Each structure stands twice: as structure tokens, then as C-alpha cells.
Amino acid sequence: MEKLVRIIFILSLGILSILTFQNCDCPLQETYTFSNCQVREATITKFNPNGTVREETKPDGTTEIIFIPDSTYSIHTFQFPFDQRSSGSLVNDDRFAKSSAIPIFKIPFTNNAPYFLAILDNYPKNDEIVGDILVSEIANDFSYADIRVRGEIVRLNENFNSENSQQFCEFVNNLARDTARIRQLKSNLSKFGLGLPFSFVINFTQGNIVVLDLNNKVVSGVTPLTQDINKLLDLTRNQAINLRVRVSEVFLYRAVNGKYFLFAVTDIRQGTLDPYKRRFTIMFSEIN
């Protein structure tokens, strides 16, 4: 009898719960607004590897070459993240840790002489940037920045005039829903930005060529062959490309890691403390 009473009680609770739920105006389950946007930000300092070299004598009588960086010395570039757990990273180009210029193009003499023809520069060529974006120049009035990218890039027709993260996500999500537009943008991506409006190729000439010995030291009094000079200059074509960008411009970028990112230029400015380093800021989100 007691068991029967317990069963009736449980059934009564079940029926009461059903009736209560039927009279409730609440939905069957909670709904969530899904967003493809994961807004991130990055600020990149203008690349400046300049410094002076000084020779110092150590206590044991040997000499050591010391590199003393300039006040605005900065050798980092920006690398886009591989997943959403990161906002990317600022990676240093250690080739400039002790030298203001590195050989970005280098070929041996074809006559087997123990020398190389090379072009030295303060910036790596695009395909040798250690990250994705290098800031090569910022205008004195901060109206533009010249960047050098390692991946593929295209500029969108519309601008984004805000630093509002919510609005940026709305911008990203609206674009993401337009799959035809995304396909079109991806098909228009340009390697290094070559051929895009406001892109420009760095042209090297014979005057930029130096002769290096086997220790990568510049030597004088050695005359290279004309065919070697022409060969080196041929190698430089379309290999060092800058893109001039301004605040509010938006770009689709395929990073070195293969992922696509939409980024907007949100700030170009100088620091608040002496020596007032110049900086470039983007807001970005991965996009499929």
C-alpha cells in the first residue's frame, strides 16, 4: 500500500510539472547569438635597425665589436595567430641584432673568385620577413604608413571609421555572410600587394650593389663582371614591395600560416614619451 501511494505521488508531481511548463511563456530552450568575429588588436612599432658599431678592447687584449642601437631602434614585426587563443605575436628579426643592414640578395662571382655580389638593405625583402607585417615608414604628419607584408593582401572598397569592437564584429559578420563577396576578395588577393593601388616596388640599381668577401665583409677595389651585375638586378625585381595604408582602410589578408584575416587600420601615431617612437595599430579578426 505504501509503495502504491509513493507511485501516485510521483505521477502527480510529473503531471503538475507538465501543466506548469505548458502554461509558461518561456521558450523550449535558450537561444544564443553566434558570432564569427573574434576581435583582436595589434600595435606595431616602425622598423628601425639603425645603430653604431664600436670596437672595444677586452681585459685580455682582444677586441670586440659592440653594436649600440639608436634611440628609436626596433626590429620586431607582427605575426598573425594560428588560433583564437592568441592575439598574434611581435617577433624580432635577429639578423638586425648587431647590424643595421643585411644582404637581402647575394650571389657568388661566376668566375669562381672568392667574392659575392650583394645588395644590403635596412629591411628584409617580403618573402624573408620573419612575421607577416613590417612597418617600414610612417609619415611625419601620421597621415599614412608604409607596410611590407609576407602574405597575400587586397584592399576592400569600404572603410571602417571606428575603434568600436562591437561595430567591427558587426562589420566582419556582415561580410562573412556574403560568401560570394568573400570568394571574390580571395580571388583578388595579391602576393605582397604587388599591383594594388598605392603599392610600390623598391627598385635597386647598380649603385646599391656591394662586393662581399667570404666573411660577409664589404670589400673595395674588386670589379665584378657585368653579367653578374645584371643577374643580381634581375633577381631583385618585384621582391621588395611596400603598400601605403591610411587609418580606416580595411584589408583581407592571407597570412603565412594559411589563415585569412580581415583587418582595419585604426591608428597611426607617435609615442607619448621621448624619443616618441612611431606606431601602427590594426584591429583584426580571422574570417573563413
C-alpha positions as CSV (number, residue, x, y, z in Angstrom):
1,M,0.0,0.0,0.0
2,E,2.8,2.4,0.9
3,K,4.5,1.6,-2.4
4,L,1.3,2.4,-4.3
5,V,1.0,5.8,-2.5
6,R,4.6,6.7,-3.4
7,I,4.0,5.9,-7.1
8,I,0.8,8.0,-7.2
9,F,2.7,10.9,-5.5
10,I,5.5,10.7,-8.2
11,L,3.0,10.6,-11.0
12,S,1.1,13.6,-9.6
13,L,4.4,15.6,-9.5
14,G,5.1,14.7,-13.1
15,I,1.6,15.8,-14.3
16,L,1.9,19.1,-12.3
17,S,5.3,19.8,-13.9
18,I,3.9,19.3,-17.4
19,L,0.9,21.5,-16.7
20,T,3.1,24.2,-15.3
21,F,5.5,24.1,-18.3
22,Q,2.6,24.3,-20.8
23,N,1.3,27.4,-19.1
24,C,4.8,29.0,-19.2
25,D,5.6,31.6,-21.8
26,C,9.3,30.8,-21.8
27,P,10.9,29.1,-24.9
28,L,11.8,25.4,-25.0
29,Q,15.5,26.3,-24.9
30,E,17.6,29.4,-24.7
31,T,18.8,30.9,-27.9
32,Y,22.3,32.4,-28.4
33,T,23.5,34.9,-30.9
34,F,26.5,33.3,-32.7
35,S,29.3,35.5,-33.9
36,N,32.1,34.5,-36.3
37,C,34.1,37.5,-35.1
38,Q,36.9,37.3,-32.5
39,V,38.2,40.8,-32.4
40,R,41.9,41.3,-31.7
41,E,44.3,44.2,-31.8
42,A,48.0,44.7,-32.5
43,T,50.3,47.7,-32.4
44,I,53.5,47.5,-34.4
45,T,56.4,49.9,-34.0
46,K,58.1,51.3,-37.1
47,F,61.0,49.1,-38.0
48,N,64.4,50.8,-37.4
49,P,67.5,48.6,-37.2
50,N,69.9,51.6,-37.1
51,G,72.8,51.9,-34.7
52,T,76.5,52.4,-34.4
53,V,79.3,49.9,-34.3
54,R,82.2,50.4,-31.8
55,E,85.3,48.4,-31.3
56,E,86.3,47.8,-27.7
57,T,89.4,46.2,-26.2
58,K,88.7,43.5,-23.6
59,P,90.9,42.9,-20.5
60,D,92.7,40.1,-22.2
61,G,93.8,42.4,-25.0
62,T,91.4,41.0,-27.7
63,T,88.9,43.3,-29.4
64,E,85.2,43.0,-29.6
65,I,82.7,44.7,-31.9
66,I,79.8,46.3,-30.0
67,F,76.5,47.4,-31.6
68,I,74.9,50.3,-30.0
69,P,71.2,50.8,-31.1
70,D,69.7,54.1,-31.9
71,S,67.1,55.7,-29.6
72,T,64.2,54.6,-31.8
73,Y,65.7,51.1,-32.6
74,S,63.1,48.4,-33.1
75,I,63.4,45.2,-35.0
76,H,60.0,43.5,-34.4
77,T,57.3,42.6,-37.0
78,F,53.8,41.3,-36.4
79,Q,52.8,37.6,-36.9
80,F,49.1,36.7,-37.1
81,P,48.0,34.0,-34.7
82,F,47.4,30.4,-35.6
83,D,44.3,30.0,-33.4
84,Q,41.9,32.1,-31.3
85,R,43.8,31.6,-28.1
86,S,46.4,34.2,-29.2
87,S,46.3,37.8,-30.4
88,G,49.4,37.2,-32.5
89,S,53.0,38.0,-31.6
90,L,55.7,40.5,-32.1
91,V,58.7,38.6,-33.4
92,N,62.2,40.0,-33.6
93,D,64.3,39.8,-36.7
94,D,67.6,38.8,-35.0
95,R,69.5,39.3,-38.3
96,F,69.5,43.0,-37.3
97,A,70.5,42.4,-33.7
98,K,74.1,43.5,-34.4
99,S,73.9,45.2,-37.8
100,S,71.9,47.9,-39.4
101,A,71.9,46.3,-42.8
102,I,71.8,42.7,-44.1
103,P,72.4,41.2,-47.5
104,I,68.9,40.7,-48.9
105,F,70.2,39.5,-52.3
106,K,73.5,37.7,-52.7
107,I,75.1,35.6,-55.5
108,P,78.7,34.3,-56.0
109,F,81.0,35.5,-58.7
110,T,80.6,33.3,-61.7
111,N,84.4,33.4,-62.4
112,N,85.0,31.5,-59.1
113,A,86.7,34.4,-57.4
114,P,86.2,34.3,-53.6
115,Y,83.6,37.1,-53.6
116,F,79.9,37.7,-53.6
117,L,77.8,40.3,-55.2
118,A,75.1,41.6,-52.8
119,I,72.6,44.2,-52.0
120,L,72.5,45.4,-48.4
121,D,69.3,46.9,-47.0
122,N,67.7,48.0,-43.7
123,Y,64.6,45.9,-44.4
124,P,64.2,42.3,-45.4
125,K,62.5,41.6,-48.7
126,N,58.9,40.5,-48.5
127,D,59.4,36.7,-48.5
128,E,62.0,36.9,-45.8
129,I,60.0,38.9,-43.2
130,V,60.1,36.8,-40.0
131,G,56.4,37.6,-39.3
132,D,53.5,38.9,-41.5
133,I,53.7,42.7,-41.3
134,L,56.6,45.0,-41.1
135,V,56.1,48.8,-40.8
136,S,58.8,50.4,-42.9
137,E,57.7,54.1,-42.8
138,I,55.3,56.4,-41.0
139,A,54.6,59.9,-42.4
140,N,55.7,62.9,-40.3
141,D,52.1,64.0,-40.1
142,F,50.9,60.5,-39.4
143,S,48.6,60.6,-42.5
144,Y,49.9,57.2,-43.7
145,A,52.1,54.2,-43.0
146,D,54.1,52.1,-45.5
147,I,53.9,48.4,-44.6
148,R,55.6,45.4,-46.1
149,V,53.7,42.0,-45.9
150,R,54.9,38.5,-46.5
151,G,51.5,37.0,-47.4
152,E,48.7,37.9,-49.9
153,I,46.6,41.0,-49.5
154,V,43.7,43.0,-51.0
155,R,42.1,46.3,-50.0
156,L,38.3,46.5,-49.6
157,N,36.3,49.2,-51.2
158,E,34.6,50.3,-47.9
159,N,36.3,51.8,-44.9
160,F,35.8,51.3,-41.1
161,N,35.9,54.6,-39.3
162,S,35.8,53.4,-35.7
163,E,37.7,51.7,-32.9
164,N,34.5,50.2,-31.5
165,S,35.0,46.4,-31.2
166,Q,31.3,45.6,-31.3
167,Q,30.9,47.6,-34.5
168,F,33.9,45.9,-36.0
169,C,32.4,42.5,-35.3
170,E,29.2,43.5,-37.0
171,F,31.3,44.6,-40.0
172,V,33.1,41.3,-40.0
173,N,30.0,39.2,-39.6
174,N,28.1,41.1,-42.4
175,L,31.0,40.4,-44.7
176,A,31.3,36.8,-43.6
177,R,27.6,36.2,-44.5
178,D,28.3,37.4,-48.1
179,T,30.0,34.3,-49.3
180,A,30.1,35.4,-52.9
181,R,31.9,38.6,-51.8
182,I,34.4,36.6,-49.8
183,R,35.1,34.4,-52.8
184,Q,35.7,37.4,-55.0
185,L,38.0,39.0,-52.5
186,K,40.1,35.9,-52.1
187,S,40.4,35.6,-55.9
188,N,41.7,39.2,-56.0
189,L,44.4,38.6,-53.3
190,S,47.8,39.9,-54.5
191,K,51.1,38.4,-53.3
192,F,53.0,41.1,-51.3
193,G,50.4,43.6,-52.6
194,L,52.0,43.8,-56.0
195,G,49.9,45.8,-58.4
196,L,47.4,47.1,-55.8
197,P,46.6,50.8,-55.7
198,F,49.2,52.6,-53.6
199,S,51.7,49.8,-53.7
200,F,55.2,50.5,-55.0
201,V,58.2,48.3,-55.8
202,I,61.6,49.2,-54.4
203,N,63.9,49.4,-57.4
204,F,67.5,48.6,-56.8
205,T,70.3,49.8,-59.2
206,Q,74.0,49.1,-59.7
207,G,74.7,51.8,-57.2
208,N,73.1,49.6,-54.5
209,I,75.5,46.7,-55.2
210,V,78.4,45.8,-53.0
211,V,81.1,43.2,-53.1
212,L,81.4,40.9,-50.0
213,D,84.3,38.6,-49.1
214,L,83.8,35.1,-47.7
215,N,83.2,36.6,-44.2
216,N,80.4,38.9,-45.5
217,K,82.6,42.0,-45.1
218,V,82.3,44.7,-47.7
219,V,85.5,45.0,-49.8
220,S,86.6,47.6,-52.3
221,G,88.8,47.5,-55.4
222,V,87.1,44.4,-56.8
223,T,85.4,44.8,-60.2
224,P,82.5,42.4,-60.8
225,L,81.5,41.0,-64.2
226,T,78.7,42.8,-66.0
227,Q,76.8,39.6,-66.4
228,D,76.9,39.1,-62.6
229,I,75.6,42.6,-62.0
230,N,72.7,42.0,-64.5
231,K,71.9,38.7,-62.9
232,L,71.7,40.2,-59.4
233,L,69.5,43.0,-60.6
234,D,67.2,40.6,-62.3
235,L,66.7,38.7,-59.0
236,T,65.5,41.9,-57.3
237,R,62.6,42.6,-59.5
238,N,59.2,42.6,-57.6
239,Q,60.8,41.2,-54.5
240,A,60.6,44.3,-52.2
241,I,57.2,45.8,-52.2
242,N,55.6,48.4,-49.9
243,L,51.9,49.2,-49.5
244,R,50.8,52.7,-48.4
245,V,47.9,52.5,-46.0
246,R,45.8,55.0,-44.0
247,V,43.5,55.0,-41.0
248,S,40.1,53.4,-41.6
249,E,41.2,51.3,-44.6
250,V,40.3,47.6,-44.5
251,F,42.1,44.7,-45.9
252,L,41.7,40.9,-46.4
253,Y,45.0,39.2,-45.7
254,R,46.1,35.6,-46.1
255,A,48.7,35.0,-43.5
256,V,51.8,32.9,-43.8
257,N,50.1,30.3,-41.6
258,G,47.4,29.9,-44.3
259,K,44.6,31.6,-42.4
260,Y,42.5,34.5,-43.6
261,F,42.2,37.7,-41.6
262,L,40.1,40.9,-42.0
263,F,42.0,43.9,-40.5
264,A,41.3,47.6,-40.3
265,V,43.9,50.3,-39.7
266,T,42.7,52.0,-36.6
267,D,45.6,54.2,-35.6
268,I,48.9,55.7,-36.8
269,R,50.6,57.8,-34.1
270,Q,53.8,58.5,-32.1
271,G,54.5,57.5,-28.6
272,T,53.9,59.8,-25.6
273,L,57.5,59.6,-24.2
274,D,60.8,60.6,-25.7
275,P,62.0,59.5,-28.3
276,Y,58.4,59.3,-29.5
277,K,58.6,56.1,-31.5
278,R,56.0,55.8,-34.3
279,R,53.4,53.1,-34.2
280,F,50.8,51.5,-36.3
281,T,47.7,49.7,-34.9
282,I,45.2,47.3,-36.5
283,M,42.0,45.7,-35.4
284,F,41.5,42.2,-36.9
285,S,39.5,39.0,-36.9
286,E,40.0,35.7,-38.5
287,I,37.5,35.0,-41.3
288,N,36.7,31.9,-43.3
